[in-house]
């Protein structure tokens, strides 16, 4: 039995299957985790969704920003981007089942057995473990509610930048969602920044990667995330693992086998 964690699929289903073949993945024995962003940009987002949904007994994913954007387009809140290549999802007979399944996926997976936290983008530098898990549950409850469309319609903003226990309603939910699904850089005072798109080494001095800020949780727990393809798997802390390596943008898909920390990769086919 082995535990595998795979970086952002972004519709790269064939590469995903080849990666599973490389490690002789056995769905009856092995565990499989994914860092979110199952959809958009690759050739077969529909197959990625169906595979993870149909493998629910042993495959688990967290929600990414592209997964949430797919929900927004399914609800008619946002228009479909041609480059996302998701038309097949809208034409699928099981579209509503996929939509409801997707919005019921977690923002964070805490796996005490192997002592890791899995999320799409990261953990707020202002949160301890208890706050991280509690905030995830709050936002998940909203996404799983009957009026989740109203919240998703208000999701597309960058504020608030700072965490406070006093945040309420949409502002509180939006901060939580932005941390778990969109965060990369923060200011040194721990405010979130969404303007900088530069590679890590070219960022202004007042900005740091979220995992480089001072938070005891970042040394106490193993944290696994995706989202930040330009890192290409490189992280400054040995217990924090970056698994998005830009397969949909022409690079490769990355898998981590947790037991021995071995990395496996599969190059983009097209």
Backbone bond lengths (Angstrom), bond angles and torsions (degrees), N, CA, C in turn:
res aa  C-N    CA-C-N  psi(-1)  N-CA   C-N-CA  omega(-1)  CA-C   N-CA-C  phi
1 X - - - 1.466 - - 1.515 109.82 -
2 X 1.325 116.45 133.89 1.463 121.66 179.67 1.520 109.50 -134.89
3 X 1.329 114.60 158.12 1.464 121.75 177.92 1.523 108.09 -115.04
4 X 1.333 115.92 119.80 1.453 121.74 -178.40 1.523 109.88 -114.82
5 X 1.341 115.90 139.20 1.462 121.40 175.16 1.526 107.29 -124.52
6 X 1.338 116.33 127.98 1.467 121.98 -175.81 1.523 109.67 -115.62
7 X 1.335 115.65 138.64 1.453 121.91 178.17 1.523 112.69 -70.81
8 X 1.313 116.50 -179.13 1.469 123.89 -173.42 1.531 111.33 -52.28
9 X 1.336 116.29 123.36 1.466 121.09 -179.72 1.516 112.34 -77.64
10 X 1.318 117.77 -43.55 1.465 122.45 -178.61 1.528 112.26 48.95
11 X 1.320 115.92 43.19 1.456 119.45 175.78 1.508 115.81 79.44
12 X 1.317 118.76 4.27 1.473 121.89 -178.01 1.523 109.53 -85.86
13 X 1.317 115.82 70.30 1.462 120.90 -172.38 1.526 112.38 -70.19
14 X 1.318 118.48 -42.81 1.465 120.26 -178.43 1.523 111.52 -63.31
15 X 1.316 116.43 -40.96 1.465 120.01 177.24 1.529 110.68 -64.28
16 X 1.307 116.00 -38.59 1.463 121.82 177.86 1.529 110.69 -60.72
17 X 1.318 116.30 -45.74 1.463 119.91 -179.84 1.527 111.80 -65.57
18 X 1.317 117.17 -38.98 1.467 120.31 177.13 1.519 111.46 -64.25
19 X 1.321 115.89 -36.85 1.462 120.33 178.55 1.536 110.37 -65.99
20 X 1.314 117.03 -41.27 1.461 120.19 176.99 1.530 111.23 -64.09
21 X 1.327 116.20 -37.09 1.463 119.93 177.75 1.525 111.60 -65.46
22 X 1.316 116.98 -36.03 1.465 120.75 -178.61 1.518 112.48 -59.38
23 X 1.318 115.91 -34.07 1.463 119.73 -176.82 1.525 112.15 -101.81
24 X 1.343 116.13 7.77 1.464 120.95 -177.49 1.528 111.34 53.45
25 X 1.320 114.86 47.25 1.457 121.19 -179.47 1.515 111.00 -56.52
26 X 1.336 115.20 128.95 1.460 121.96 -179.23 1.526 108.66 -117.57
27 X 1.333 118.19 105.45 1.467 120.38 -176.16 1.522 113.84 -64.07
28 X 1.324 117.49 -16.09 1.461 120.04 178.33 1.530 112.25 -82.84
29 X 1.323 116.50 -16.49 1.458 120.09 -176.66 1.523 113.70 -124.53
30 X 1.335 116.73 -36.07 1.465 120.90 -171.89 1.526 111.51 -90.03
31 X 1.316 114.64 157.49 1.460 121.76 174.41 1.523 109.11 -107.21
32 X 1.323 115.88 142.99 1.461 121.47 -176.75 1.523 109.55 -130.93
33 X 1.329 116.08 128.77 1.455 122.53 177.31 1.521 109.00 -124.86
34 X 1.344 116.14 149.04 1.465 120.97 179.32 1.514 109.89 -130.92
35 X 1.335 116.06 148.02 1.463 121.80 -174.43 1.524 113.67 -86.89
36 X 1.329 117.87 12.67 1.455 120.37 178.78 1.512 113.10 88.92
37 X 1.348 116.06 -175.25 1.465 121.79 -170.94 1.525 110.08 52.01
38 X 1.308 114.66 58.52 1.459 120.33 175.60 1.515 111.22 -67.76
39 X 1.329 116.83 -23.97 1.469 121.28 -167.83 1.527 112.27 -119.46
40 X 1.343 113.39 165.94 1.471 125.09 169.15 1.516 113.19 86.42
41 X 1.304 115.03 128.24 1.465 127.69 172.57 1.520 113.38 93.82
42 X 1.327 118.40 -36.91 1.464 120.41 177.24 1.518 111.63 -82.59
43 X 1.332 116.19 -176.86 1.465 121.28 -170.47 1.523 114.25 -84.11
44 X 1.358 118.46 -20.24 1.467 117.69 -171.73 1.523 111.88 -144.91
45 X 1.317 115.36 68.29 1.465 120.47 177.88 1.526 111.56 -63.88
46 X 1.324 116.70 -35.35 1.459 120.12 -179.13 1.526 110.71 -61.31
47 X 1.322 117.54 -44.40 1.467 120.80 179.59 1.526 111.15 -64.44
48 X 1.323 117.09 -36.56 1.467 120.31 178.43 1.527 110.54 -63.52
49 X 1.326 116.28 -46.03 1.458 120.03 178.18 1.524 111.33 -60.39
50 X 1.307 116.32 -48.62 1.461 120.12 -176.95 1.524 111.85 -63.53
51 X 1.318 116.90 -40.25 1.462 119.79 -178.47 1.527 110.98 -62.16
52 X 1.322 116.71 -48.39 1.468 119.62 -177.65 1.529 110.34 -68.65
53 X 1.322 116.72 -41.25 1.467 120.17 178.38 1.526 110.60 -60.87
54 X 1.318 117.22 -45.05 1.461 121.23 -176.59 1.527 112.71 -75.56
55 X 1.332 116.65 -11.41 1.471 121.33 179.65 1.524 111.53 -106.47
56 X 1.324 115.65 28.82 1.463 120.80 -171.05 1.519 113.88 -59.18
57 X 1.321 118.46 -23.93 1.464 119.98 -178.80 1.524 112.88 -69.87
58 X 1.335 116.96 -26.77 1.460 118.72 -177.52 1.528 114.02 -135.30
59 X 1.329 118.41 -3.13 1.466 121.66 178.51 1.524 109.43 -117.86
60 X 1.322 116.70 130.05 1.457 122.27 -177.85 1.525 109.22 -129.83
61 X 1.323 115.59 140.85 1.463 120.34 176.07 1.515 110.27 -129.37
62 X 1.329 115.18 156.76 1.458 120.93 168.15 1.525 107.91 -103.81
63 X 1.313 116.32 164.28 1.460 121.58 179.86 1.521 110.93 -82.23
64 X 1.329 115.49 137.16 1.450 121.53 172.96 1.519 111.32 -112.37
65 X 1.321 116.62 173.56 1.458 120.29 -178.15 1.528 112.15 -64.32
66 X 1.331 118.07 -34.63 1.465 119.70 177.97 1.531 111.37 -72.17
67 X 1.309 117.16 -31.20 1.465 119.85 174.89 1.525 110.22 -65.32
68 X 1.322 116.37 -43.08 1.464 120.41 177.98 1.525 110.95 -66.53
69 X 1.331 116.59 -36.87 1.465 118.97 177.91 1.532 110.65 -66.01
70 X 1.320 116.99 -36.01 1.459 119.47 174.97 1.527 110.43 -59.16
71 X 1.325 117.19 -43.65 1.462 120.11 177.40 1.525 110.77 -59.91
72 X 1.335 116.35 -41.11 1.464 120.32 179.48 1.525 111.44 -62.66
73 X 1.326 117.73 -38.57 1.465 120.08 178.43 1.524 110.61 -72.48
74 X 1.308 117.92 -36.12 1.464 120.92 177.73 1.528 111.33 -64.29
75 X 1.318 115.31 -30.48 1.461 120.55 179.12 1.525 112.38 -85.90
76 X 1.321 117.73 -4.55 1.455 121.65 -178.84 1.513 113.79 79.79
77 X 1.330 117.01 12.95 1.465 121.58 -179.68 1.529 110.45 -78.91
78 X 1.323 116.27 -36.49 1.464 122.26 178.78 1.522 109.70 -126.32
79 X 1.320 115.57 155.42 1.455 120.27 177.35 1.516 110.17 -85.29
80 X 1.325 115.64 149.47 1.460 121.11 177.78 1.524 109.62 -70.71
81 X 1.325 116.19 134.20 1.460 121.07 175.24 1.526 108.87 -89.67
82 X 1.343 118.07 127.06 1.471 119.65 -178.22 1.526 113.39 -54.49
83 X 1.329 117.30 -36.32 1.462 120.36 -178.51 1.525 113.24 -66.93
84 X 1.337 117.15 -15.53 1.466 119.73 179.56 1.523 112.77 -76.10
85 X 1.325 117.31 -20.81 1.470 122.13 174.26 1.536 112.05 55.11
86 X 1.312 116.21 50.20 1.470 120.11 -176.35 1.530 112.79 -115.58
87 X 1.332 117.67 16.21 1.463 120.16 -177.78 1.525 112.23 -56.97
88 X 1.330 116.76 -35.59 1.461 119.82 -177.70 1.522 112.13 -62.02
89 X 1.328 117.21 -30.00 1.467 120.49 178.38 1.521 109.95 -65.21
90 X 1.320 116.82 -40.97 1.467 121.32 -178.40 1.530 112.11 -71.30
91 X 1.315 116.24 -22.87 1.459 120.74 179.65 1.526 112.61 -92.70
92 X 1.338 117.06 -7.47 1.462 121.51 -174.55 1.531 111.75 -73.38
93 X 1.322 116.45 140.61 1.466 121.09 178.61 1.528 111.38 -66.44
94 X 1.334 116.55 -27.82 1.464 120.66 -179.35 1.534 112.03 -95.98
95 X 1.317 116.18 22.47 1.469 120.78 -177.30 1.529 112.36 -54.22
96 X 1.321 118.19 -48.63 1.467 120.59 -177.16 1.517 111.66 -66.62
97 X 1.324 116.92 -36.52 1.461 119.98 176.51 1.520 110.65 -63.11
98 X 1.325 116.09 -42.32 1.463 120.53 178.74 1.527 110.98 -65.25
99 X 1.320 115.94 -40.74 1.464 121.05 179.29 1.530 110.79 -60.70
100 X 1.305 116.53 -48.26 1.463 120.48 -178.74 1.523 111.98 -69.12
101 X 1.322 116.44 -36.78 1.467 119.64 175.68 1.522 110.41 -62.83
102 X 1.330 116.58 -45.29 1.456 120.54 -175.39 1.523 111.97 -62.51
103 X 1.321 117.01 -43.97 1.457 118.88 -177.23 1.531 112.98 -71.73
104 X 1.309 116.69 -8.70 1.459 121.16 177.21 1.523 112.97 -97.99
105 X 1.332 116.85 7.78 1.464 119.87 177.39 1.531 110.43 -83.66
106 X 1.327 117.59 153.07 1.468 120.82 -175.98 1.521 113.05 -78.55
107 X 1.314 114.80 162.76 1.469 121.74 172.69 1.523 111.41 -91.99
108 X 1.310 116.68 -24.66 1.462 122.88 178.82 1.522 108.40 -140.19
109 X 1.316 115.68 140.51 1.459 121.60 169.46 1.520 107.72 -116.60
110 X 1.303 116.21 121.45 1.468 122.11 175.51 1.518 107.25 -104.68
111 X 1.317 116.36 118.27 1.455 121.00 -175.30 1.530 108.85 -114.91
112 X 1.319 117.89 86.41 1.470 120.48 -176.98 1.526 113.78 -57.87
113 X 1.335 117.36 -33.61 1.467 120.44 -179.38 1.519 111.33 -54.98
114 X 1.324 116.01 -44.03 1.471 120.42 -179.31 1.527 112.67 -106.74
115 X 1.318 115.98 5.25 1.459 121.39 174.07 1.528 113.04 57.26
116 X 1.345 116.63 48.24 1.461 117.61 172.95 1.517 111.09 -134.06
117 X 1.335 113.49 155.35 1.456 123.63 171.24 1.520 107.20 -109.62
118 X 1.313 117.27 133.00 1.462 122.06 178.79 1.515 108.91 -120.40
119 X 1.325 116.09 126.98 1.457 121.38 174.70 1.517 108.72 -148.52
120 X 1.324 117.29 169.44 1.460 119.17 -175.37 1.523 112.69 -75.29
121 X 1.345 117.22 -55.39 1.462 120.01 -173.21 1.527 113.45 -104.29
122 X 1.327 117.91 -37.92 1.454 119.03 -178.61 1.508 112.69 159.27
123 X 1.335 114.75 -170.91 1.464 123.72 -179.41 1.529 107.79 -120.70
124 X 1.299 117.46 135.50 1.466 120.57 -179.87 1.523 111.06 -57.52
125 X 1.335 117.37 134.54 1.465 120.04 176.10 1.526 113.17 -65.56
126 X 1.336 117.04 -6.36 1.465 121.03 179.75 1.530 113.18 -102.10
127 X 1.344 117.42 4.98 1.464 120.41 -175.37 1.513 112.35 -112.23
128 X 1.343 116.33 142.08 1.453 120.67 165.22 1.526 108.27 -91.01
129 X 1.331 117.33 -176.47 1.458 120.06 -175.57 1.522 111.61 -63.68
130 X 1.313 116.83 -44.56 1.465 119.95 -178.25 1.519 111.25 -61.50
131 X 1.333 117.13 -42.20 1.468 120.78 179.47 1.520 110.84 -67.18
132 X 1.329 116.81 -40.47 1.465 121.13 177.88 1.524 111.14 -56.46
133 X 1.313 116.75 -49.74 1.458 120.80 -177.12 1.522 111.50 -69.46
134 X 1.322 116.53 -38.64 1.464 120.02 179.51 1.523 111.43 -66.49
135 X 1.335 116.79 -41.74 1.464 120.66 179.31 1.528 110.96 -65.47
136 X 1.321 116.49 -39.65 1.460 119.58 177.33 1.525 110.33 -59.90
137 X 1.313 116.78 -44.88 1.471 120.41 -179.82 1.530 111.06 -62.74
138 X 1.323 117.14 -38.41 1.471 120.34 179.14 1.523 110.96 -59.78
139 X 1.334 115.68 -50.56 1.464 119.35 -177.09 1.524 111.71 -69.56
140 X 1.328 116.73 -36.61 1.460 119.64 177.50 1.530 111.11 -62.24
141 X 1.315 115.55 -37.99 1.478 120.15 178.75 1.527 110.61 -62.01
142 X 1.341 116.29 -38.82 1.467 120.42 178.12 1.524 110.31 -65.01
143 X 1.342 117.38 -46.63 1.460 121.01 -178.09 1.522 111.88 -64.80
144 X 1.308 116.94 -26.77 1.464 121.21 -178.41 1.527 112.94 -92.90
145 X 1.337 116.66 0.46 1.462 120.73 -178.28 1.531 110.82 -83.16
146 X 1.329 115.89 166.85 1.465 120.84 -179.37 1.528 112.88 -66.87
147 X 1.334 116.97 -28.44 1.473 120.56 -177.44 1.521 112.31 -103.70
148 X 1.337 116.36 30.67 1.467 119.61 -177.28 1.525 112.95 -61.56
149 X 1.327 117.84 -27.38 1.467 120.56 -179.82 1.523 111.26 -61.55
150 X 1.318 117.75 -35.89 1.460 120.82 179.36 1.523 111.30 -63.13
151 X 1.311 116.92 -37.17 1.461 120.67 179.41 1.523 111.58 -73.95
152 X 1.342 116.32 -42.13 1.465 118.74 179.84 1.525 110.59 -62.43
153 X 1.313 117.26 -33.12 1.461 120.81 177.81 1.528 111.77 -63.04
154 X 1.323 117.44 -23.58 1.470 122.09 -179.17 1.530 112.53 -104.98
155 X 1.295 116.38 14.86 1.456 122.39 -174.29 1.524 112.79 -79.25
156 X 1.333 117.66 -26.69 1.460 121.35 -166.91 1.528 113.05 -87.21
157 X 1.316 116.77 65.26 1.462 122.45 173.25 1.515 109.09 -144.01
158 X 1.334 116.03 158.61 1.462 121.50 -177.27 1.524 113.86 -95.96
159 X 1.285 117.28 -4.06 1.464 120.24 -178.08 1.526 109.64 -112.40
160 X 1.349 116.38 151.87 1.461 129.25 6.70 1.533 113.01 -78.02
161 X 1.332 115.10 154.30 1.457 120.98 -178.99 1.524 112.67 -87.92
162 X 1.340 116.07 -24.57 1.461 120.94 -175.96 1.518 110.98 -116.28
163 X 1.318 114.75 149.60 1.454 120.72 176.27 1.520 110.51 -85.07
164 X 1.303 116.00 141.88 1.455 123.32 171.40 1.517 108.09 -150.64
165 X 1.321 116.03 139.32 1.459 119.35 175.41 1.525 111.45 -63.64
166 X 1.329 115.67 -16.04 1.462 120.10 -179.64 1.524 113.22 -82.38
167 X 1.321 117.12 -10.51 1.468 119.18 177.47 1.526 109.82 -60.28
168 X 1.319 115.33 142.66 1.458 120.19 -177.31 1.524 111.14 -134.38
169 X 1.318 114.72 159.63 1.461 123.46 170.74 1.524 112.06 51.43
170 X 1.324 117.32 -133.31 1.460 121.56 -172.48 1.516 111.99 -62.40
171 X 1.320 118.48 -39.49 1.465 119.97 -179.53 1.530 111.25 -61.75
172 X 1.307 117.36 -40.69 1.454 121.45 178.55 1.532 110.25 -65.86
173 X 1.316 115.28 -47.87 1.451 120.37 -179.36 1.534 111.34 -62.95
174 X 1.331 116.41 -40.09 1.462 120.24 -178.14 1.529 111.35 -65.78
175 X 1.329 116.88 -42.10 1.472 118.99 177.41 1.530 110.03 -59.49
176 X 1.314 116.60 -44.81 1.463 120.73 -179.03 1.524 110.89 -60.99
177 X 1.320 116.55 -48.39 1.470 121.20 179.34 1.524 111.19 -60.58
178 X 1.327 117.06 -44.08 1.462 120.47 -178.96 1.523 111.99 -62.75
179 X 1.319 116.85 -37.80 1.464 120.02 178.07 1.525 110.28 -65.16
180 X 1.297 116.60 -52.46 1.458 120.38 -173.04 1.521 113.58 -71.90
181 X 1.326 118.45 -24.71 1.470 119.27 -172.63 1.523 115.60 -121.70
182 X 1.352 119.37 -14.03 1.470 119.53 -173.98 1.527 114.72 -128.82
183 X 1.285 119.25 -20.66 1.470 123.22 -170.42 1.535 112.37 -62.60
184 X 1.324 114.89 139.81 1.458 122.90 167.94 1.538 108.42 -134.28
185 X 1.323 115.39 -69.90 1.462 120.68 -178.24 1.522 112.12 -94.87
186 X 1.331 114.42 151.19 1.464 122.47 171.18 1.523 108.27 -133.46
187 X 1.335 116.09 154.16 1.455 120.39 169.22 1.526 109.23 -72.27
188 X 1.304 116.59 162.71 1.467 120.08 -178.33 1.523 112.39 -63.55
189 X 1.343 117.47 -19.93 1.468 119.94 175.63 1.526 111.64 -90.12
190 X 1.327 116.31 10.82 1.470 124.89 173.31 1.524 114.50 80.14
191 X 1.329 118.02 10.29 1.458 120.25 170.70 1.527 109.33 -71.56
192 X 1.324 116.12 145.89 1.456 121.09 178.57 1.522 110.86 -77.01
193 X 1.332 116.36 144.66 1.465 121.68 173.93 1.519 108.75 -126.42
194 X 1.334 116.25 132.53 1.461 120.50 177.96 1.526 112.31 -120.98
195 X 1.335 117.66 7.31 1.459 121.16 -177.75 1.524 112.70 -88.44
196 X 1.317 117.61 -35.52 1.464 120.91 -174.83 1.524 110.49 -75.66
197 X 1.328 115.79 123.36 1.464 121.91 177.96 1.536 111.03 -115.20
198 X 1.316 116.48 10.07 1.457 121.01 -177.00 1.526 111.14 -75.14
199 X 1.335 117.48 157.39 1.468 119.71 170.68 1.526 110.60 -58.65
200 X 1.301 116.23 156.90 1.464 121.80 -174.72 1.520 112.59 -53.25
201 X 1.314 117.03 -44.41 1.472 120.68 -175.66 1.526 112.87 -72.95
202 X 1.333 118.49 -12.69 1.459 121.69 179.65 1.521 113.57 -104.22
203 X 1.309 116.97 2.42 1.466 121.03 -176.36 1.527 110.63 -69.93
204 X 1.338 118.23 149.78 1.469 121.34 175.94 1.529 111.38 -57.82
205 X 1.322 116.39 154.60 1.461 121.00 -175.39 1.518 112.99 -62.27
206 X 1.327 116.92 -26.88 1.461 119.09 -178.08 1.527 112.92 -78.79
207 X 1.335 116.62 -2.72 1.454 120.68 179.25 1.527 110.67 -112.93
208 X 1.324 115.16 140.39 1.460 121.80 176.05 1.528 109.09 -131.41
209 X 1.320 116.45 152.87 1.456 119.64 169.89 1.523 108.43 -60.55
210 X 1.316 116.67 144.53 1.474 119.33 -177.12 1.514 112.07 -53.74
211 X 1.347 117.58 -35.80 1.460 121.14 -175.90 1.528 112.76 -78.27
212 X 1.336 117.85 -7.75 1.468 121.21 177.16 1.528 112.78 -93.64
213 X 1.320 116.91 -2.02 1.459 120.57 177.47 1.526 110.67 -83.91
214 X 1.319 114.45 162.53 1.456 120.84 -175.18 1.527 110.42 -80.71
215 X 1.313 115.67 106.62 1.457 122.17 175.67 1.528 106.76 -149.15
216 X 1.332 118.79 118.58 1.470 120.13 -178.87 1.522 113.67 -53.45
217 X 1.333 116.83 -30.67 1.461 120.15 -179.93 1.520 111.84 -59.93
218 X 1.333 116.62 -31.34 1.459 120.80 -176.52 1.525 112.83 -71.55
219 X 1.304 117.62 -12.85 1.467 121.28 174.28 1.525 112.00 -108.58
220 X 1.323 116.03 -19.31 1.460 120.20 -176.45 1.526 112.84 -85.15
221 X 1.328 117.04 -29.07 1.458 121.64 -173.69 1.520 111.80 -122.06
222 X 1.319 115.86 148.16 1.456 120.70 166.58 1.527 107.65 -76.62
223 X 1.317 116.07 130.19 1.464 121.48 -179.21 1.531 108.67 -124.97
224 X 1.319 116.19 131.16 1.466 122.43 -179.71 1.525 107.99 -119.94
225 X 1.329 116.89 131.64 1.457 120.27 -178.67 1.524 110.54 -146.66
226 X 1.337 115.30 169.97 1.459 121.98 177.40 1.521 109.51 -123.79
227 X 1.319 117.42 -128.58 1.469 124.74 167.00 1.518 115.82 70.68
228 X 1.329 119.09 -43.46 1.458 122.90 -168.00 1.526 108.98 -102.28
229 X 1.321 116.38 79.85 1.463 120.83 -172.28 1.520 113.08 -63.83
230 X 1.337 117.21 -32.55 1.465 118.97 -176.26 1.532 112.83 -68.41
231 X 1.316 118.27 -13.54 1.467 120.31 174.11 1.522 110.63 -69.62
232 X 1.325 116.54 -25.92 1.460 123.02 -179.02 1.531 111.88 50.22
233 X 1.324 114.85 41.86 1.452 120.46 174.91 1.509 115.57 83.75
234 X 1.317 117.55 0.46 1.474 120.16 -177.12 1.523 110.34 -95.60
235 X 1.317 115.92 129.55 1.455 121.98 179.70 1.520 108.50 -138.20
236 X 1.326 116.73 147.36 1.465 120.98 -174.48 1.520 113.55 -80.19
237 X 1.321 117.87 -12.07 1.462 120.70 179.48 1.530 109.15 -112.23
238 X 1.337 117.58 133.10 1.474 120.21 -175.63 1.519 114.38 -67.87
239 X 1.330 117.43 -18.96 1.462 120.54 -178.43 1.532 112.57 -100.12
240 X 1.322 117.14 7.68 1.462 121.45 178.20 1.528 107.98 -119.53
241 X 1.323 115.93 127.42 1.459 122.17 -169.96 1.525 110.43 -118.00
242 X 1.342 116.18 122.02 1.460 123.23 178.27 1.526 108.22 -101.62
243 X 1.332 117.31 118.55 1.464 120.11 -171.30 1.525 115.18 -112.79
244 X 1.332 119.52 -5.78 1.464 119.22 176.21 1.518 108.79 -81.46
245 X 1.314 116.75 116.86 1.473 120.81 -179.74 1.526 111.69 -122.84
246 X 1.325 116.66 27.77 1.464 121.45 165.76 1.505 116.49 67.98
247 X 1.322 118.05 39.88 1.470 119.74 179.67 1.527 111.41 -58.18
248 X 1.318 117.11 -44.72 1.465 120.46 -177.33 1.521 112.57 -66.13
249 X 1.324 116.60 -17.43 1.472 121.31 179.73 1.527 111.28 -100.61
250 X 1.346 116.35 15.35 1.458 119.82 173.39 1.505 115.47 102.05
251 X 1.311 119.30 1.91 1.458 121.12 -178.83 1.532 110.21 -96.44
252 X 1.314 118.24 -112.83 1.461 119.39 -176.65 1.522 111.22 -150.42
253 X 1.329 114.68 162.70 1.452 122.88 176.34 1.525 108.06 -96.92
254 X 1.339 115.91 141.30 1.463 120.73 -174.79 1.522 111.23 -121.15
255 X 1.332 114.72 139.23 1.463 122.83 176.38 1.524 108.96 -127.44
256 X 1.321 115.60 138.74 1.469 122.71 175.41 1.525 108.53 -112.21
257 X 1.323 116.39 126.56 1.466 119.76 170.30 1.522 107.15 -93.15
258 X 1.316 114.99 117.00 1.457 119.57 -167.23 1.520 113.66 -67.25
259 X 1.307 117.58 -38.18 1.463 120.10 -172.54 1.526 112.91 -60.17
260 X 1.316 118.25 -39.53 1.467 120.53 -179.22 1.530 112.94 -120.15
261 X 1.347 115.86 4.91 1.474 123.34 177.87 1.523 112.46 61.96
262 X 1.314 117.76 23.87 1.459 120.50 177.69 1.523 110.32 -76.57
263 X 1.326 115.33 140.33 1.460 123.04 -179.82 1.526 109.99 -103.37
264 X 1.337 115.50 135.17 1.460 122.27 175.29 1.536 107.38 -123.50
265 X 1.317 116.31 144.54 1.468 119.94 -178.72 1.534 110.75 -134.41
266 X 1.330 114.38 156.82 1.450 122.14 175.10 1.524 108.52 -137.86
267 X 1.333 116.38 120.72 1.454 120.93 -179.40 1.524 111.29 -67.46
268 X 1.309 115.11 152.27 1.458 122.27 174.94 1.526 109.10 -60.77
269 X 1.327 116.52 135.41 1.450 121.17 -177.26 1.515 113.18 -81.50
270 X 1.332 117.26 -30.51 1.475 120.69 -177.18 1.500 110.05 -117.90
